[in-house]
Amino acid sequence: MAQESAVTRPGPGTSALHDAIARVQASISSVILGQEALVQRLLIALLTNNHALVEGVPGLAKTLTVSALARSIDATFTRIQFTPDLLPADIVGTLVFNPREADFSVRRGPIFANVVLADEINRAPAKVQSALLEAMQERQVSIGGDTLPLPDPFLVLATQNPIEHEGTYPLPEAQLDRFMLKVLVDYPPRDAERAILKRAIEGDDTELTPVVTRDEVLALRAAVAAVEVNERLREYILRIMEATRQPARFQLEALAPLIEFGASPRASVFLARAAQANAFIEGRDYVLPDDVKSLAPDVLRHRIVTTYEAEARGVDVEAIIEQLLGGVGIP
């Protein structure tokens, strides 16, 4: 589809910023093979200053990918292994009594980092999830009556194991809604797995060093926010969201008994912002319908709540999203 409105032309330095994001991609890809979609989704989260939930079976390099992202952008990185006995203080920190000064001081927890990997996030109880929710939404934590800001940039990249449910706690819908994207990680292609096996047997001495600075990351975020989203694409995004709530309006009556709750307005914003970042990563300063369609499943799959009828009929949320995108036309 041709852009209906005038496209914003790249300003001074835009080309250099495109080169910067290409360097980050190349840096991560030097150690991560066969997970290009995951790398791109994590970059989208970084460029829009949002959080991402990553779901996949063990052994797919989810943790390594997040670590490689942090090392490539000169960011502080922490990994928190979520367990049923985890306490909020284990994440945000606590007050520690200093007997020499007869006073309490704040000991900051691992949440005070630019990139936080919340590994197996669904293994922690509700109080821990509540503390993490404040950090994700407000970008601050409360310790002993004091409110402490978190560093900028601040990303929570969480992982879930889809095949093990014993000892897990389903994430509250309010917390799921704070994740911009839910990314499903699949097995790598055969050629990529062959290269992974070769590296494991022969050894790999690749060492990642920062390829962009923190200031460049902030400049990249500003450039992404300036990417053009014309009125027709804004209308397209709104139609997709409306179809999740009232599918019959778009001749999708068969989906009505399968969807209990549709996506919130936050999903509209997230889809537009994700499309902007995707366009920027691909070297454009304007959004295309393909940007919206390719990212809609990642934005919607954890926001659409299906009914018992959908479960009984064996219709999952992926199939529902596919039908929604097939039935909603581009205005």
N, C-alpha and C positions, 0 to 999 in steps of 0.2 A: 504494500500500500504506500503510495506517495504521501509525503508529509503535507498536510493541508496548510499549516502555518509556516511562516518563515523560520528557518532553523538557525539557532544561535551559532555563530561562527566561533571557532576556537580562538581564545584570546592568547596573549603572550604567555608562554610557559605551559600551555595545555599539552603540547607535543612532548615536552619534557616529563610531564606527569604521566602520560600514557607510557612513556619509556620506563618510568619508575614502577608502574604496576606490572609491566612485562618482566622487569627484573625480579620482582617478588615471585611471580609465577614460575619463572625459570629456576629460581633458587629452590623453591619447594619441590619442583618436579625433578630436581637433581637427586633427591633422596626418596621421593614418593613415586611409585610407578603404578599406572593403571587406575588411578583415582582422580582423573581430571575434573569430573563433576563435583566431587567433594572439595577439591582445592578451590574451584571457582565459587562455590557456595560460601566457603569460609571467607574468601576475599570480599564477597558481597556483604557479609556481616561486618567485616572490618571497615569497609568503605562507607557504610551507612550507620556505623556506631550502634550496632544491634547485636543480639545474641542468637545462637543457633543450637538446635538439638540434633544430635547425630545418632542414628540408630543402625546397628549392624552387628553381625555375629562377631565373636572374638577373632583376632588375627588379621583384621583388614586394615591395619595401620592407622586407625582413627587417632590414637594418642600421638603417634609419631607425626602425623600430619599437623596436628595442632601445635606441637612442639616446634616443628619446622617453620610454621608461620611466625611464631613468636621470635625465633632466632633470626628470621629474615628481615624483620622490621625493627630490630634493636629494642625489643620490648621485654619487660620483666614477665616471667612465666611461673605459674605454680600449678601443681596437680594435686587435687584433693580426691582421695579415694573415699567414696561415700559408703558407709556401713550402717547397720541398724543401731549401733551404739554411739553414733556420732552425736555430738552436742553442738548447739549454736555457737558456743564459745570456741569450739575447735575450728570454726570457719572465720568468724568475724574478729575474734580476739576476746580479751577479758581484762579485768583490773587485777593487778598484782601488788601485794603489799610489800613495801620496801621498809624493813625494820630500821635501817640506818637513818632514814629520813622520817620515819613514822608516818608515812603517807602512801596512798595508792597511786600507781602509775598505769597507763594503758599499755598493754602488750598487744600489738596488732596481729591479726590472724592472717592466714594465707590468702584471704580474699583481696588483700591490698596488693594487687598486681595488675598489669595491663591486660594480660591474657590468662584467664583462669579456666583450667580444665576440670570440670566436675564429672569425674569418672563414675559411671553407674549411678547416676543421680537418683534413680528411683529406688535405691536401697536405703535412703535416709528417712527418718520419721518426720511428722508434720512440723514440729518446732524448728527443725533444721531448714526445711523448705521455706518456712515463713521468714527466717533470717536471710536466706538467699534471695527471696522474692523482693525484700526491701532493697537489697544491694542492686539487683537487676533493674528495678523500676526507678528508684530514687537516686541510684549511683552514690549512695552514702550508707553508713552503718551507724548504729547507736550502741555505745559501750558506756555503761555506768552513768547514763544521763547526758553524755556528750555525743554530739553528732559529728562524725568524721567523714569528709569527702573521700571518694575513691579516685585513683589516678585516671588520667585521660591520655590515651584511649583506655576504655575498660570493656572487655568482652568476656562473657561467660559462654564457653563452648562445652556443652554437656553431652555425655554419651549414655545410651541405653542398650541393653542386650535384649533383643526381641524373643529369644528362645528360652529364657530362664525367668520364671515368675515367682518361684519360692523365695520368701523373704524380701519381697519387693513391695513398695507402696506406690500405687498409681498417683501420678502427679495431678494436683488440683487443676481444674480447667483455667482458673485465674492465672496460675503460673505458666501453664502451657501457652497461654495467649501472649505472654511476655517474650516468648521466643519468636523472632521474626520468621525463621525457617525451621522446618523439620526435614532433615536430609536422610534419605535411606541409602545406605552404603551396600553395594553388591560386590560379588566376587570379581576380581580383576580379569581382563581377557587373558586367553592362554599365552599369548606372546609376552604380555606383561608379567605373568606369573613365572614364565621361563626365565625372564631377566631377573626377577626377584630371587629365584632359586640360584642363579649363577652368582649373584652378589653374595648370597649367604654362604656359598661354598668357597668361592675364590676370595672373599673379603672385599670390603669397600671402605676406603679411607676418606670419603667425602666429608668435609667439615663445613658446616654452614656459618657464614658470617653475615652481619647485617648489610643489606643492599639498599635500604632506605632509612632515613632518620625519622624521629618522632614528628618533627616539623613537616616533613614531606607527607606523612600520613594525614596530618591535619589539613594540609593543602589538597590532598587527594579527596578527602571528604567534602571539602568546599566545592571542588570541581564536579563531583558527582551530583551534588545538590543543584548544580546549575544545568544539568542535562535536560533537554527539552522533552516535555510530555504534552503533546498537543491535546486539544479539546476532544477529538474523536477517540483518542486512546484513554483519556480520563473517563469518557462515557462508557467505553468498553469495559474498563475495570469495574465501574459501578454496576454494569449489567451482570457481570460475573458474580458479584457479591449478592445482588438481588436474587439471582437464580438459585443461590444456596438457601435463601429464605423462602422464596415463593417461586418454585420451579414451574408451576402451572402457567405463569405469565409468559414463559418462553417456550410454550408447547412441550414442556418436560413433565407432564402430569404423572408419569410413571415413577418419578423420583420423589414425589410428595410424601408417600408413606414410608420412604426409606431415610428421610432426613428429619431428625428431631429438632436440632438447632443448627442454624446456618452461621456464617462468618460475621464477625462484628465489624464496625467501621475501622477499627484498628487494622484489620486485614487489608482494607482498601489502601490505607496509607502504606503499609508494609509492602504490598505488591507493587505499588508505584515506585517506591524507593528502591526496591530490589531490581525492578526493570531498569531504573536509571543506572544503577551500579553495573548491571550486566552489559548495558549499552556502552558504558565507559570502558569496561574491561576489553570489549571487542573493538575499541578505537573509535566509537561514534559519540557525538554530542547530542543525539536525539534517540528517542525510544521507538522501536518498531513493535508491531503486534506480536512477532515471534518472541520478543523479550518477555512480554506479559504471559503468553501461553506456556513458555518453557518453565517459568518460575511459579506459575499458579499452583501446581501440585505441592511444591515445597511450602508455600504460604498457607494452603488450605487444609492439608491432610490432618493437622492436629487441631483444627478449629471446627470442622464439620463433625457434629455428633450424630451418629447413626441410630436408628431405632432397633428395637428387638426384631421387628419384621425383616429388616435388612440382614441381621445376623442369621435369622432362621432361613432366609433365602440364599445365604452364602454370598451376599453382595457386600464387598468391602468398600472403604472410602476411596480407594484408588479408582475403582470402576465408576463410582459416582462422579468423581471429578472429571474423568474422561468423558462421560456423557454430558456433563455441564459445559465443558469447553467445546464439545462438538455441537451442542445445541444453541449456544449463545453466539450470535453473529457479530462481526465487527461493524459498528455503525458507519 
